[in-house]
Amino acid sequence: MASVATPPAAELWSSIMSAVAPSVSETTFSSWIETLKPEKLEDRVLTLLAPSKFHREFVEEHFVPGLEAVALENTGEPVRVRIRVQGAGEIPRQRNLKFTTTAPAKHPENVPANGHSVSAAELAAEANLNPRYRFENFIEGDCNSFARAACLAISDLSRPTLWNPLLIYGGTGLGKTHLLQSIGNRVLSVRRYDGIRVRYVSSERFTQDFIQSVRTQQGSDFTDKYRNVDLLLVDDIQFFATKERTQTEFFHAFNALHQSGRRIVMTSDRPVHELAGFDERLISRFDSGLVTNVNPPTYETRLAILQDRAKFENFPLPLDVADLLSTHITSNVRELEGAFAALVAHCQFGRVPATLELAQRVIQEKTGKRTGRPPVELIQQTVADYFRISQDALRGKTRKKEIAYARMIAMYLMTELTEHSLKTIGGFFGGRDHSTVIHARDTITELRKTDEVQTVAALNDLERRLSLGPIVRTSM
């Protein structure tokens, strides 16, 4: 008897599919994701049914981390995804799909005649890779987990993949280059002695090399450089737009690599359907594998990036300072790292510690704006001072009426003035549950609506002290 999905499983799986669909190509989605059927959701484990053992193994290898990340985003709690085979059905027939498994191209192993192996740094330099870009120091979050999982999967050249080519798109400074070069560094690390050749190139450099080969009549050198590799990594393909001869050359290089089972990974600042000025032949090839995106980092990811950089640089970064930078530098990772570098420079050159005042100065330098969102500790300190209680009492367990009221005020201000989740805000008050924060927010909101004198006066004064002016609300 066929299994029937329980409503929670079906509902969760439907929301996961809706979130994943825009991140992968239509062929990939219909072949691998849509064919999975929800069976049950028990103890935070979502069980899906696959039509065959191969289908199950392929999804486990390439998709499960991304699916679990989406499930976490939808439910707010970790959900494991398990795949089991239903019956012994074969994988559905797929059209225009080609498995690729990479055997090394015909070139010598990375061992010179004197018997000494080539170092990893030398291999990275030859491939034009920055050895600093690795999966190990790439901060994963909901904004990039699926793209990272795809990059990890395609970096395993020993396994067949449908994700060829892989195209990652997203705005400037979101980590596309980091992921792209991480693939190359992982391949060179794992397959160091296998004679594997990797080539990383920006679209601009590819164009310059092509023009130079035409001028010097050294077309064969150019061909060997970009067609006799096992993995080609091309950054910012959008700059190929309107360059007809360069596009033609890239088209031929793409075909030569793809037809021989070599792998191609590209990045772009926009999705395939928004790439203007391209030959339709190239557009169809870009869209023939897996297309996925990276989004601007969430607050939690931004905070983790800063803490990781501080640890790497052995720089003492107070949590309130990291919170302030993470709250205000929101557009991309590059700008956030630039703000961190500026903060470190101010501290080292001025021989001063990292403080909120210094962080506010850096933010103003970087954005041209004064900080508009106070950090958590400043809200707690301001509320505690206003009600003449200690911050320990505000964060503590006491249920005295006056302290509980002040605590609700502080929680309310944090829900209105910061990007923290309800769960995170609860954590700032002795690990309280998110339901406590919801109760505080709703209680103070109702008191303010009814013009309760004490609450209105307190909020107006606190908002003035936090230099924010009245809170602007949007109608729901």
KAUR-V435195 format. One record per run of one state. SS is the DSSP state (A for helix, B for strand, O for the rest). FROM is the first residue (numbers start at 1). LEN is the number of residues. If there is no record, write none. Layout:
# KAUR-V435195
<<SS;FROM;LEN> <SS;FROM;LEN>>
This chain:
# KAUR-V435195
<<O;1;6> <A;7;15> <O;22;4> <A;26;8> <O;34;3> <B;37;6> <O;43;2> <B;45;6> <O;51;2> <A;53;10> <O;63;1> <A;64;12> <O;76;4> <B;80;6> <O;86;14> <B;100;1> <O;101;10> <B;111;1> <O;112;5> <B;117;1> <O;118;2> <A;120;7> <O;127;8> <A;135;3> <O;138;7> <A;145;10> <O;155;6> <B;161;1> <O;162;4> <B;166;4> <O;170;6> <A;176;15> <O;191;7> <B;198;5> <A;203;14> <O;217;2> <A;219;9> <O;228;3> <B;231;5> <O;236;1> <A;237;4> <O;241;3> <A;244;16> <O;260;3> <B;263;6> <O;269;3> <A;272;3> <O;275;5> <A;280;7> <O;287;3> <B;290;4> <O;294;5> <A;299;15> <O;314;5> <A;319;10> <O;329;4> <A;333;18> <O;351;5> <A;356;12> <O;368;8> <A;376;12> <O;388;3> <A;391;5> <O;396;5> <A;401;17> <O;418;4> <A;422;6> <O;428;6> <A;434;16> <O;450;3> <A;453;13> <O;466;11>>
